Amino acid sequence: MVVGRLRSEVRKQLGENEHEADWIISHVTGMAQSDFVLHPREVTDEELRAIEDIIVRRNSGEPLQYILGHTEFMGMTFKVNELTLIPRQDTETLVENVVSKIGKKKVRVLDIGTGSGCVGISIARFCKNAEVTLLDYSDAILAVAKENAELNGVQVKTMRCDILEEIPEGQYDVIVSNPPYIETDTIFSLDNIVKSYEPVEALDGGFDGLMFYRRISEEVAGEILCENGIIAYEIGYNQGEDVSEILREADFSNIKVIRDASDNDRVVMARFKPALFGF
């Protein structure tokens, strides 16, 4: 079957996920998507079987990123598996604002709850003078983050630490985190793909979704964040006011809530203790 005809067939079989057809075909055949039109070729029987297997898994609800084992974020490729959340475009708002704030300064950055490493690795990629440490509670998760750092050609450190029970080592100029922030009771009402395939521990933010923000702001930051240092969180669309209040009570100033491309509150940034200059 010629690749052009195959595209039409795959789109039909994927239904509402038809936009993923080119991604699947490109992954299996190794062809650039532009080659589907410029340099079409016959697809082999082995390739057809592989594509059919992916379609079956996708139509059962399994996220395509887990099936293929990778996704795109900030123009880079990141490997993902069942231990890590799938990086989402919303999180690029967090990275872009932290990168803008750091610029060319020489800073020490701690990415708490790094998962795939997409946040910290992206910061290291775009801020050449940043010394980035990726923190998570599991060696297996950190192994994924290390692999992604190598894949994207950046140097980072890693640290295994349960942020709810331990205080990380070191002193940092920037703390960045996309922590679990879904309310425990809400997880079971999420999209089936999310609750059935993505790791619950990377979603569950406690009874009100704010458990990690309290712990990091009130108990961790005071021990490891330099005075006048920056903290930056990704938040849920309805958490801007609550997270801002947590930071305010924990001696942070210059608190700023930032919206994403969909005009939802997505990031909260602040400085630790009184700042001489605002953002």
C-alpha positions as CSV (number, residue, x, y, z in Angstrom):
1,M,0.0,0.0,0.0
2,V,1.3,3.4,-0.9
3,V,1.8,5.7,2.0
4,G,-0.7,8.3,0.7
5,R,-3.5,5.8,0.7
6,L,-2.4,4.4,4.1
7,R,-2.8,7.9,5.6
8,S,-6.4,7.9,4.7
9,E,-7.1,4.4,6.0
10,V,-5.3,5.1,9.3
11,R,-7.2,8.4,9.8
12,K,-10.5,6.5,9.3
13,Q,-9.6,3.9,11.8
14,L,-8.4,6.4,14.5
15,G,-11.7,8.3,14.4
16,E,-11.5,11.3,16.7
17,N,-7.8,10.8,16.9
18,E,-7.2,11.0,13.2
19,H,-4.8,13.9,13.7
20,E,-2.3,11.3,15.1
21,A,-2.1,9.3,11.9
22,D,0.9,11.0,10.4
23,W,2.8,10.7,13.7
24,I,2.1,7.0,13.8
25,I,3.1,6.4,10.2
26,S,6.3,8.4,10.6
27,H,7.3,6.6,13.8
28,V,6.9,3.2,12.2
29,T,8.3,3.9,8.7
30,G,11.0,6.3,9.6
31,M,9.7,8.7,6.9
32,A,9.5,12.4,7.5
33,Q,6.0,13.6,7.2
34,S,6.9,15.8,4.3
35,D,8.1,12.7,2.4
36,F,4.5,11.3,2.4
37,V,3.8,13.8,-0.4
38,L,7.3,14.5,-1.8
39,H,8.8,11.0,-1.8
40,P,5.9,8.5,-1.3
41,R,6.7,4.8,-1.2
42,E,5.1,1.4,-0.6
43,V,4.7,0.5,3.0
44,T,6.0,-3.0,3.9
45,D,3.8,-5.8,5.4
46,E,5.8,-5.6,8.5
47,E,5.2,-1.9,8.8
48,L,1.5,-2.3,8.2
49,R,1.3,-4.9,11.0
50,A,3.1,-2.5,13.4
51,I,0.8,0.3,12.5
52,E,-2.3,-1.9,13.0
53,D,-1.0,-2.9,16.4
54,I,-0.6,0.8,17.4
55,I,-4.1,1.6,16.2
56,V,-5.6,-1.2,18.3
57,R,-3.8,0.0,21.4
58,R,-4.7,3.7,20.7
59,N,-8.4,2.9,20.1
60,S,-8.4,1.0,23.5
61,G,-7.6,4.4,25.1
62,E,-3.8,4.0,25.7
63,P,-2.1,7.4,25.1
64,L,-0.1,7.5,21.9
65,Q,2.9,9.0,23.7
66,Y,3.2,5.9,25.9
67,I,2.7,3.6,22.9
68,L,5.5,5.3,20.9
69,G,7.6,5.9,24.1
70,H,8.3,9.6,23.4
71,T,6.7,13.0,22.9
72,E,7.7,16.6,22.0
73,F,8.1,19.5,24.4
74,M,9.8,22.9,23.9
75,G,10.9,21.7,20.4
76,M,12.8,18.7,22.0
77,T,12.1,15.0,22.1
78,F,11.5,13.3,25.5
79,K,11.1,9.7,26.3
80,V,8.1,8.8,28.5
81,N,6.8,5.7,30.2
82,E,4.2,4.6,32.7
83,L,6.3,6.1,35.5
84,T,6.1,9.7,34.2
85,L,3.4,12.1,33.3
86,I,3.2,13.0,29.6
87,P,4.6,16.5,29.1
88,R,1.9,19.0,28.1
89,Q,2.0,22.2,26.1
90,D,0.5,24.1,29.1
91,T,3.8,23.4,31.0
92,E,5.8,25.3,28.4
93,T,4.4,28.4,30.0
94,L,6.3,27.5,33.2
95,V,9.5,26.9,31.3
96,E,9.3,30.0,29.2
97,N,8.8,32.3,32.2
98,V,11.6,30.8,34.2
99,V,14.0,30.9,31.2
100,S,13.1,34.5,30.7
101,K,13.7,35.3,34.3
102,I,17.1,33.5,34.4
103,G,18.4,34.8,31.1
104,K,22.2,34.6,31.1
105,K,22.7,34.6,34.9
106,K,24.7,31.9,36.6
107,V,22.2,30.3,38.9
108,R,21.5,27.0,40.6
109,V,18.1,25.6,39.8
110,L,16.2,22.8,41.5
111,D,13.4,21.1,39.6
112,I,11.2,19.4,42.2
113,G,9.2,16.4,41.0
114,T,11.0,16.3,37.7
115,G,9.3,13.2,36.2
116,S,10.5,12.9,32.6
117,G,12.8,15.9,33.3
118,C,11.1,18.1,30.7
119,V,11.1,21.2,32.8
120,G,14.6,21.1,34.2
121,I,16.2,19.8,31.0
122,S,14.5,22.6,29.0
123,I,15.8,25.2,31.4
124,A,19.3,23.8,31.1
125,R,19.1,23.7,27.4
126,F,18.0,27.4,27.1
127,C,20.0,28.8,30.0
128,K,23.6,27.8,29.4
129,N,24.8,29.2,32.7
130,A,22.2,27.4,34.8
131,E,23.3,24.5,37.0
132,V,20.2,22.3,37.1
133,T,19.4,19.6,39.5
134,L,16.5,17.2,38.8
135,L,14.8,15.9,41.9
136,D,12.3,13.0,42.3
137,Y,11.5,10.3,44.8
138,S,12.4,7.3,42.6
139,D,15.6,6.0,41.1
140,A,13.5,4.6,38.2
141,I,12.0,7.9,37.4
142,L,15.3,9.7,37.6
143,A,16.7,7.1,35.2
144,V,14.2,8.3,32.6
145,A,15.1,12.0,33.3
146,K,18.9,11.1,32.9
147,E,18.2,9.4,29.6
148,N,16.3,12.5,28.4
149,A,19.1,14.8,29.5
150,E,21.5,12.7,27.4
151,L,19.1,12.5,24.5
152,N,18.9,16.3,24.4
153,G,22.6,17.0,25.0
154,V,22.4,18.8,28.3
155,Q,24.3,18.4,31.6
156,V,22.2,18.1,34.7
157,K,22.5,16.7,38.2
158,T,20.0,14.3,39.8
159,M,18.9,13.8,43.4
160,R,16.6,11.2,44.9
161,C,14.5,12.8,47.6
162,D,10.9,12.4,48.9
163,I,10.0,16.0,49.1
164,L,7.1,15.3,51.5
165,E,9.4,13.7,54.0
166,E,12.9,15.1,53.4
167,I,14.7,18.4,52.8
168,P,16.9,18.3,49.7
169,E,20.6,19.0,50.0
170,G,22.2,22.2,48.7
171,Q,21.3,25.9,48.2
172,Y,19.5,27.2,45.1
173,D,18.7,30.4,43.4
174,V,15.6,29.0,41.7
175,I,13.1,26.4,42.7
176,V,10.8,25.3,39.9
177,S,8.1,22.6,40.2
178,N,5.1,21.2,38.4
179,P,3.9,19.2,41.4
180,P,0.8,17.0,41.7
181,Y,-2.1,19.4,42.0
182,I,-5.3,17.4,41.4
183,E,-7.7,17.0,44.4
184,T,-7.7,13.4,45.5
185,D,-11.5,13.0,45.0
186,T,-11.3,14.6,41.6
187,I,-8.8,12.1,40.1
188,F,-11.5,9.5,39.6
189,S,-13.6,11.9,37.5
190,L,-10.7,12.7,35.1
191,D,-10.6,11.7,31.5
192,N,-10.3,7.9,31.4
193,I,-6.9,8.1,29.6
194,V,-5.4,10.1,32.4
195,K,-6.7,8.2,35.3
196,S,-6.1,4.7,33.8
197,Y,-2.7,5.2,32.3
198,E,-0.8,8.1,33.9
199,P,0.8,7.6,37.4
200,V,-1.7,8.6,40.1
201,E,1.1,9.7,42.5
202,A,2.1,12.3,39.9
203,L,-1.5,13.7,39.9
204,D,-2.6,13.5,43.5
205,G,-2.1,16.8,45.3
206,G,-4.1,15.8,48.5
207,F,-7.6,16.6,49.6
208,D,-7.5,20.2,48.2
209,G,-4.8,19.8,45.6
210,L,-2.4,22.1,47.5
211,M,-0.4,19.6,49.6
212,F,2.9,20.0,47.6
213,Y,2.6,23.8,47.4
214,R,2.3,24.0,51.2
215,R,5.2,21.6,51.9
216,I,7.6,23.2,49.4
217,S,6.7,26.9,50.2
218,E,6.4,26.6,54.0
219,E,8.9,23.9,55.0
220,V,11.4,23.3,52.1
221,A,12.1,26.6,50.5
222,G,13.2,28.3,53.7
223,E,15.9,25.7,54.1
224,I,17.3,25.6,50.6
225,L,16.3,28.8,48.6
226,C,18.6,31.7,48.7
227,E,17.2,35.1,50.0
228,N,15.7,36.9,47.0
229,G,15.6,33.6,45.1
230,I,12.8,32.8,42.8
231,I,10.2,30.1,43.1
232,A,8.0,29.1,40.1
233,Y,5.1,26.7,40.2
234,E,2.7,25.3,37.6
235,I,-0.8,25.4,39.0
236,G,-4.3,24.3,38.2
237,Y,-6.5,26.8,36.4
238,N,-8.4,27.6,39.7
239,Q,-5.4,27.7,42.1
240,G,-3.8,31.1,41.5
241,E,-5.3,32.8,44.5
242,D,-4.8,29.9,46.9
243,V,-1.1,29.3,45.9
244,S,-0.4,33.0,46.1
245,E,-1.7,33.1,49.6
246,I,0.4,30.1,50.6
247,L,3.5,31.9,49.3
248,R,2.5,35.2,50.9
249,E,2.3,33.5,54.3
250,A,5.6,31.8,53.8
251,D,7.6,35.1,53.4
252,F,7.5,35.4,49.6
253,S,7.0,38.7,47.8
254,N,6.5,40.0,44.3
255,I,3.9,37.3,43.7
256,K,2.7,37.1,40.1
257,V,0.1,34.8,38.5
258,I,0.7,34.1,34.8
259,R,-1.9,32.9,32.3
260,D,-1.3,30.3,29.6
261,A,-2.2,30.4,25.9
262,S,-5.7,29.4,26.7
263,D,-6.0,32.3,29.1
264,N,-6.1,30.1,32.2
265,D,-4.0,30.8,35.3
266,R,-1.0,28.4,34.9
267,V,2.0,29.7,36.7
268,V,2.8,31.4,40.0
269,M,6.2,33.1,40.5
270,A,7.5,34.8,43.6
271,R,10.7,35.9,45.3
272,F,11.8,34.7,48.7
273,K,11.7,37.4,51.4
274,P,11.5,41.1,50.6
275,A,12.9,42.0,47.2
276,L,14.5,45.3,46.3
277,F,13.3,45.0,42.8
278,G,10.1,43.6,41.3
279,F,9.7,41.4,38.3
